[in-house]
Amino acid sequence: MPELSQETECGRAGRPFGWAEVTGPSMVPTLYHGDLLVVLHRGRIRAGDVIILRHPFQQDLLVVKRAAERREGGWWVLGDNAYAGGDSTDYGVVPDELILGKVRLRYRPRKPDQRSPFALARWALSAVRPVFADRSASRRLRAR
């Protein structure tokens, strides 16, 4: 169930950015286990954004999900991997005060078995990517 292993809460210290490390399958194929994320602590959340939030029932647990839809009382959030669970279908609407920020950048570390020049070149071209909002999140919500 845990989604993030660590996250610097720089928003409290006045810095707008923090980082987090993904530790779960619920956001595959967008994010994978071991990905490092750059999180913007300030800014407006819109439907489709990938966000960092505190779990509504275990507030010491940080979770990464996609903001699917604005509802009364907060955001309905979904994982990109429908089979992994652990989203609003389990715990309902997430209040605004539990949302810490939105993910802006993903860094995928190199795997130890990526040693060939071709594998290294492919990794170098895809290691750092911006994380864009997926506007089809509301369509996935209706499909569930």
TORKOLMI-468994 format. One record per residue (C-alpha): residue number from 0; x negated, y, z negated; chain; residue in one letter. Coordinates in Angstrom, 3 decimals. Layout:
BEGIN
<pt><pos>NUM</pos><px>X</px><py>Y</py><pz>Z</pz><unit>A</unit><code>A</code></pt>
...
This chain:
BEGIN
<pt><pos>0</pos><px>0.000</px><py>0.000</py><pz>0.000</pz><unit>A</unit><code>M</code></pt>
<pt><pos>1</pos><px>-2.781</px><py>2.563</py><pz>-0.659</pz><unit>A</unit><code>P</code></pt>
<pt><pos>2</pos><px>-3.373</px><py>4.802</py><pz>2.306</pz><unit>A</unit><code>E</code></pt>
<pt><pos>3</pos><px>-6.222</px><py>7.094</py><pz>1.278</pz><unit>A</unit><code>L</code></pt>
<pt><pos>4</pos><px>-9.213</px><py>6.163</py><pz>-0.793</pz><unit>A</unit><code>S</code></pt>
<pt><pos>5</pos><px>-10.277</px><py>9.690</py><pz>-1.592</pz><unit>A</unit><code>Q</code></pt>
<pt><pos>6</pos><px>-9.331</px><py>13.254</py><pz>-0.839</pz><unit>A</unit><code>E</code></pt>
<pt><pos>7</pos><px>-10.880</px><py>16.523</py><pz>-1.911</pz><unit>A</unit><code>T</code></pt>
<pt><pos>8</pos><px>-8.217</px><py>18.872</py><pz>-3.111</pz><unit>A</unit><code>E</code></pt>
<pt><pos>9</pos><px>-9.945</px><py>21.983</py><pz>-1.860</pz><unit>A</unit><code>C</code></pt>
<pt><pos>10</pos><px>-6.677</px><py>23.866</py><pz>-1.679</pz><unit>A</unit><code>G</code></pt>
<pt><pos>11</pos><px>-6.904</px><py>24.320</py><pz>-5.439</pz><unit>A</unit><code>R</code></pt>
<pt><pos>12</pos><px>-10.406</px><py>25.735</py><pz>-5.180</pz><unit>A</unit><code>A</code></pt>
<pt><pos>13</pos><px>-9.353</px><py>28.241</py><pz>-2.538</pz><unit>A</unit><code>G</code></pt>
<pt><pos>14</pos><px>-10.905</px><py>26.388</py><pz>0.401</pz><unit>A</unit><code>R</code></pt>
<pt><pos>15</pos><px>-8.478</px><py>25.660</py><pz>3.225</pz><unit>A</unit><code>P</code></pt>
<pt><pos>16</pos><px>-9.956</px><py>22.291</py><pz>4.273</pz><unit>A</unit><code>F</code></pt>
<pt><pos>17</pos><px>-10.517</px><py>18.962</py><pz>2.557</pz><unit>A</unit><code>G</code></pt>
<pt><pos>18</pos><px>-11.218</px><py>15.409</py><pz>3.679</pz><unit>A</unit><code>W</code></pt>
<pt><pos>19</pos><px>-9.768</px><py>11.960</py><pz>3.195</pz><unit>A</unit><code>A</code></pt>
<pt><pos>20</pos><px>-10.607</px><py>8.358</py><pz>4.111</pz><unit>A</unit><code>E</code></pt>
<pt><pos>21</pos><px>-7.911</px><py>6.031</py><pz>5.443</pz><unit>A</unit><code>V</code></pt>
<pt><pos>22</pos><px>-7.537</px><py>2.621</py><pz>3.759</pz><unit>A</unit><code>T</code></pt>
<pt><pos>23</pos><px>-4.514</px><py>0.933</py><pz>5.262</pz><unit>A</unit><code>G</code></pt>
<pt><pos>24</pos><px>-2.760</px><py>-0.133</py><pz>8.463</pz><unit>A</unit><code>P</code></pt>
<pt><pos>25</pos><px>0.409</px><py>1.979</py><pz>8.358</pz><unit>A</unit><code>S</code></pt>
<pt><pos>26</pos><px>-0.805</px><py>4.616</py><pz>10.841</pz><unit>A</unit><code>M</code></pt>
<pt><pos>27</pos><px>-2.245</px><py>2.251</py><pz>13.470</pz><unit>A</unit><code>V</code></pt>
<pt><pos>28</pos><px>-2.772</px><py>3.017</py><pz>16.384</pz><unit>A</unit><code>P</code></pt>
<pt><pos>29</pos><px>-3.284</px><py>6.697</py><pz>15.491</pz><unit>A</unit><code>T</code></pt>
<pt><pos>30</pos><px>-5.526</px><py>6.081</py><pz>12.467</pz><unit>A</unit><code>L</code></pt>
<pt><pos>31</pos><px>-7.457</px><py>2.987</py><pz>11.454</pz><unit>A</unit><code>Y</code></pt>
<pt><pos>32</pos><px>-8.944</px><py>1.723</py><pz>8.197</pz><unit>A</unit><code>H</code></pt>
<pt><pos>33</pos><px>-12.179</px><py>3.628</py><pz>7.547</pz><unit>A</unit><code>G</code></pt>
<pt><pos>34</pos><px>-11.311</px><py>6.735</py><pz>9.571</pz><unit>A</unit><code>D</code></pt>
<pt><pos>35</pos><px>-12.314</px><py>10.016</py><pz>7.946</pz><unit>A</unit><code>L</code></pt>
<pt><pos>36</pos><px>-9.823</px><py>12.878</py><pz>8.181</pz><unit>A</unit><code>L</code></pt>
<pt><pos>37</pos><px>-10.169</px><py>16.643</py><pz>7.975</pz><unit>A</unit><code>V</code></pt>
<pt><pos>38</pos><px>-7.105</px><py>18.042</py><pz>6.203</pz><unit>A</unit><code>V</code></pt>
<pt><pos>39</pos><px>-5.804</px><py>21.612</py><pz>6.454</pz><unit>A</unit><code>L</code></pt>
<pt><pos>40</pos><px>-4.292</px><py>22.459</py><pz>3.056</pz><unit>A</unit><code>H</code></pt>
<pt><pos>41</pos><px>-2.494</px><py>25.518</py><pz>4.303</pz><unit>A</unit><code>R</code></pt>
<pt><pos>42</pos><px>-0.178</px><py>25.867</py><pz>7.204</pz><unit>A</unit><code>G</code></pt>
<pt><pos>43</pos><px>3.312</px><py>25.108</py><pz>8.268</pz><unit>A</unit><code>R</code></pt>
<pt><pos>44</pos><px>4.392</px><py>21.477</py><pz>8.599</pz><unit>A</unit><code>I</code></pt>
<pt><pos>45</pos><px>6.405</px><py>20.644</py><pz>11.708</pz><unit>A</unit><code>R</code></pt>
<pt><pos>46</pos><px>8.104</px><py>17.469</py><pz>12.841</pz><unit>A</unit><code>A</code></pt>
<pt><pos>47</pos><px>5.521</px><py>15.158</py><pz>14.368</pz><unit>A</unit><code>G</code></pt>
<pt><pos>48</pos><px>2.552</px><py>16.364</py><pz>12.273</pz><unit>A</unit><code>D</code></pt>
<pt><pos>49</pos><px>0.378</px><py>13.793</py><pz>10.493</pz><unit>A</unit><code>V</code></pt>
<pt><pos>50</pos><px>0.378</px><py>14.837</py><pz>6.833</pz><unit>A</unit><code>I</code></pt>
<pt><pos>51</pos><px>-1.230</px><py>13.957</py><pz>3.513</pz><unit>A</unit><code>I</code></pt>
<pt><pos>52</pos><px>1.155</px><py>13.607</py><pz>0.587</pz><unit>A</unit><code>L</code></pt>
<pt><pos>53</pos><px>1.394</px><py>12.263</py><pz>-2.923</pz><unit>A</unit><code>R</code></pt>
<pt><pos>54</pos><px>3.412</px><py>9.073</py><pz>-3.191</pz><unit>A</unit><code>H</code></pt>
<pt><pos>55</pos><px>6.785</px><py>10.014</py><pz>-4.749</pz><unit>A</unit><code>P</code></pt>
<pt><pos>56</pos><px>6.647</px><py>7.180</py><pz>-7.320</pz><unit>A</unit><code>F</code></pt>
<pt><pos>57</pos><px>2.854</px><py>7.049</py><pz>-7.931</pz><unit>A</unit><code>Q</code></pt>
<pt><pos>58</pos><px>1.631</px><py>10.602</py><pz>-7.715</pz><unit>A</unit><code>Q</code></pt>
<pt><pos>59</pos><px>-2.010</px><py>9.646</py><pz>-8.230</pz><unit>A</unit><code>D</code></pt>
<pt><pos>60</pos><px>-1.780</px><py>7.735</py><pz>-4.910</pz><unit>A</unit><code>L</code></pt>
<pt><pos>61</pos><px>-2.352</px><py>9.766</py><pz>-1.738</pz><unit>A</unit><code>L</code></pt>
<pt><pos>62</pos><px>-0.655</px><py>8.674</py><pz>1.469</pz><unit>A</unit><code>V</code></pt>
<pt><pos>63</pos><px>-0.993</px><py>9.638</py><pz>5.132</pz><unit>A</unit><code>V</code></pt>
<pt><pos>64</pos><px>2.206</px><py>9.597</py><pz>7.216</pz><unit>A</unit><code>K</code></pt>
<pt><pos>65</pos><px>3.885</px><py>11.404</py><pz>10.078</pz><unit>A</unit><code>R</code></pt>
<pt><pos>66</pos><px>6.472</px><py>14.067</py><pz>9.228</pz><unit>A</unit><code>A</code></pt>
<pt><pos>67</pos><px>9.434</px><py>12.794</py><pz>11.235</pz><unit>A</unit><code>A</code></pt>
<pt><pos>68</pos><px>12.314</px><py>15.043</py><pz>10.265</pz><unit>A</unit><code>E</code></pt>
<pt><pos>69</pos><px>13.191</px><py>17.896</py><pz>7.948</pz><unit>A</unit><code>R</code></pt>
<pt><pos>70</pos><px>16.014</px><py>16.935</py><pz>5.621</pz><unit>A</unit><code>R</code></pt>
<pt><pos>71</pos><px>17.704</px><py>18.391</py><pz>2.593</pz><unit>A</unit><code>E</code></pt>
<pt><pos>72</pos><px>15.162</px><py>18.187</py><pz>-0.214</pz><unit>A</unit><code>G</code></pt>
<pt><pos>73</pos><px>12.021</px><py>17.735</py><pz>1.866</pz><unit>A</unit><code>G</code></pt>
<pt><pos>74</pos><px>10.556</px><py>15.662</py><pz>4.704</pz><unit>A</unit><code>W</code></pt>
<pt><pos>75</pos><px>11.408</px><py>12.219</py><pz>6.021</pz><unit>A</unit><code>W</code></pt>
<pt><pos>76</pos><px>8.030</px><py>10.586</py><pz>6.726</pz><unit>A</unit><code>V</code></pt>
<pt><pos>77</pos><px>7.183</px><py>7.512</py><pz>8.781</pz><unit>A</unit><code>L</code></pt>
<pt><pos>78</pos><px>4.100</px><py>5.450</py><pz>9.472</pz><unit>A</unit><code>G</code></pt>
<pt><pos>79</pos><px>3.127</px><py>4.940</py><pz>13.114</pz><unit>A</unit><code>D</code></pt>
<pt><pos>80</pos><px>2.979</px><py>1.173</py><pz>12.477</pz><unit>A</unit><code>N</code></pt>
<pt><pos>81</pos><px>6.610</px><py>0.173</py><pz>11.907</pz><unit>A</unit><code>A</code></pt>
<pt><pos>82</pos><px>5.583</px><py>-3.222</py><pz>10.476</pz><unit>A</unit><code>Y</code></pt>
<pt><pos>83</pos><px>3.375</px><py>-1.871</py><pz>7.686</pz><unit>A</unit><code>A</code></pt>
<pt><pos>84</pos><px>6.110</px><py>-0.163</py><pz>5.637</pz><unit>A</unit><code>G</code></pt>
<pt><pos>85</pos><px>5.456</px><py>2.221</py><pz>2.781</pz><unit>A</unit><code>G</code></pt>
<pt><pos>86</pos><px>7.248</px><py>5.275</py><pz>4.156</pz><unit>A</unit><code>D</code></pt>
<pt><pos>87</pos><px>10.551</px><py>7.105</py><pz>3.634</pz><unit>A</unit><code>S</code></pt>
<pt><pos>88</pos><px>12.478</px><py>3.971</py><pz>4.489</pz><unit>A</unit><code>T</code></pt>
<pt><pos>89</pos><px>11.169</px><py>2.702</py><pz>1.127</pz><unit>A</unit><code>D</code></pt>
<pt><pos>90</pos><px>11.139</px><py>5.850</py><pz>-1.018</pz><unit>A</unit><code>Y</code></pt>
<pt><pos>91</pos><px>13.384</px><py>8.400</py><pz>0.708</pz><unit>A</unit><code>G</code></pt>
<pt><pos>92</pos><px>12.786</px><py>12.085</py><pz>1.329</pz><unit>A</unit><code>V</code></pt>
<pt><pos>93</pos><px>9.459</px><py>13.523</py><pz>0.146</pz><unit>A</unit><code>V</code></pt>
<pt><pos>94</pos><px>9.775</px><py>16.892</py><pz>-1.655</pz><unit>A</unit><code>P</code></pt>
<pt><pos>95</pos><px>7.698</px><py>19.794</py><pz>-0.287</pz><unit>A</unit><code>D</code></pt>
<pt><pos>96</pos><px>5.649</px><py>20.054</py><pz>-3.476</pz><unit>A</unit><code>E</code></pt>
<pt><pos>97</pos><px>4.195</px><py>16.574</py><pz>-2.878</pz><unit>A</unit><code>L</code></pt>
<pt><pos>98</pos><px>2.852</px><py>17.470</py><pz>0.568</pz><unit>A</unit><code>I</code></pt>
<pt><pos>99</pos><px>-0.820</px><py>18.472</py><pz>0.371</pz><unit>A</unit><code>L</code></pt>
<pt><pos>100</pos><px>-1.573</px><py>19.371</py><pz>3.989</pz><unit>A</unit><code>G</code></pt>
<pt><pos>101</pos><px>-1.771</px><py>18.217</py><pz>7.567</pz><unit>A</unit><code>K</code></pt>
<pt><pos>102</pos><px>-4.459</px><py>16.245</py><pz>9.326</pz><unit>A</unit><code>V</code></pt>
<pt><pos>103</pos><px>-6.352</px><py>18.232</py><pz>11.955</pz><unit>A</unit><code>R</code></pt>
<pt><pos>104</pos><px>-9.290</px><py>16.001</py><pz>12.912</pz><unit>A</unit><code>L</code></pt>
<pt><pos>105</pos><px>-10.172</px><py>12.303</py><pz>12.840</pz><unit>A</unit><code>R</code></pt>
<pt><pos>106</pos><px>-13.707</px><py>10.881</py><pz>12.699</pz><unit>A</unit><code>Y</code></pt>
<pt><pos>107</pos><px>-14.073</px><py>7.173</py><pz>13.398</pz><unit>A</unit><code>R</code></pt>
<pt><pos>108</pos><px>-17.393</px><py>5.838</py><pz>12.010</pz><unit>A</unit><code>P</code></pt>
<pt><pos>109</pos><px>-19.533</px><py>3.577</py><pz>14.177</pz><unit>A</unit><code>R</code></pt>
<pt><pos>110</pos><px>-19.159</px><py>-0.157</py><pz>13.566</pz><unit>A</unit><code>K</code></pt>
<pt><pos>111</pos><px>-22.349</px><py>-2.121</py><pz>12.849</pz><unit>A</unit><code>P</code></pt>
<pt><pos>112</pos><px>-21.829</px><py>-4.360</py><pz>15.886</pz><unit>A</unit><code>D</code></pt>
<pt><pos>113</pos><px>-21.797</px><py>-1.377</py><pz>18.283</pz><unit>A</unit><code>Q</code></pt>
<pt><pos>114</pos><px>-25.444</px><py>-1.571</py><pz>19.325</pz><unit>A</unit><code>R</code></pt>
<pt><pos>115</pos><px>-25.460</px><py>-1.761</py><pz>23.096</pz><unit>A</unit><code>S</code></pt>
<pt><pos>116</pos><px>-25.982</px><py>1.501</py><pz>24.986</pz><unit>A</unit><code>P</code></pt>
<pt><pos>117</pos><px>-22.515</px><py>1.157</py><pz>26.540</pz><unit>A</unit><code>F</code></pt>
<pt><pos>118</pos><px>-20.845</px><py>0.637</py><pz>23.138</pz><unit>A</unit><code>A</code></pt>
<pt><pos>119</pos><px>-22.757</px><py>3.566</py><pz>21.616</pz><unit>A</unit><code>L</code></pt>
<pt><pos>120</pos><px>-21.784</px><py>5.855</py><pz>24.504</pz><unit>A</unit><code>A</code></pt>
<pt><pos>121</pos><px>-18.139</px><py>4.821</py><pz>24.220</pz><unit>A</unit><code>R</code></pt>
<pt><pos>122</pos><px>-18.209</px><py>5.448</py><pz>20.461</pz><unit>A</unit><code>W</code></pt>
<pt><pos>123</pos><px>-19.898</px><py>8.848</py><pz>20.893</pz><unit>A</unit><code>A</code></pt>
<pt><pos>124</pos><px>-17.199</px><py>9.972</py><pz>23.311</pz><unit>A</unit><code>L</code></pt>
<pt><pos>125</pos><px>-14.348</px><py>8.963</py><pz>21.012</pz><unit>A</unit><code>S</code></pt>
<pt><pos>126</pos><px>-15.717</px><py>9.301</py><pz>17.458</pz><unit>A</unit><code>A</code></pt>
<pt><pos>127</pos><px>-14.277</px><py>12.750</py><pz>16.768</pz><unit>A</unit><code>V</code></pt>
<pt><pos>128</pos><px>-10.783</px><py>13.570</py><pz>17.948</pz><unit>A</unit><code>R</code></pt>
<pt><pos>129</pos><px>-8.148</px><py>16.134</py><pz>17.013</pz><unit>A</unit><code>P</code></pt>
<pt><pos>130</pos><px>-4.935</px><py>14.678</py><pz>15.597</pz><unit>A</unit><code>V</code></pt>
<pt><pos>131</pos><px>-1.997</px><py>16.122</py><pz>17.465</pz><unit>A</unit><code>F</code></pt>
<pt><pos>132</pos><px>1.638</px><py>16.223</py><pz>16.477</pz><unit>A</unit><code>A</code></pt>
<pt><pos>133</pos><px>3.751</px><py>13.516</py><pz>18.061</pz><unit>A</unit><code>D</code></pt>
<pt><pos>134</pos><px>7.107</px><py>15.022</py><pz>18.969</pz><unit>A</unit><code>R</code></pt>
<pt><pos>135</pos><px>8.560</px><py>11.557</py><pz>19.629</pz><unit>A</unit><code>S</code></pt>
<pt><pos>136</pos><px>8.650</px><py>10.844</py><pz>15.884</pz><unit>A</unit><code>A</code></pt>
<pt><pos>137</pos><px>12.309</px><py>11.817</py><pz>15.691</pz><unit>A</unit><code>S</code></pt>
<pt><pos>138</pos><px>13.101</px><py>9.296</py><pz>18.464</pz><unit>A</unit><code>R</code></pt>
<pt><pos>139</pos><px>11.388</px><py>6.559</py><pz>16.437</pz><unit>A</unit><code>R</code></pt>
<pt><pos>140</pos><px>13.415</px><py>7.634</py><pz>13.412</pz><unit>A</unit><code>L</code></pt>
<pt><pos>141</pos><px>16.671</px><py>7.174</py><pz>15.323</pz><unit>A</unit><code>R</code></pt>
<pt><pos>142</pos><px>15.486</px><py>3.771</py><pz>16.541</pz><unit>A</unit><code>A</code></pt>
<pt><pos>143</pos><px>15.071</px><py>2.474</py><pz>12.973</pz><unit>A</unit><code>R</code></pt>
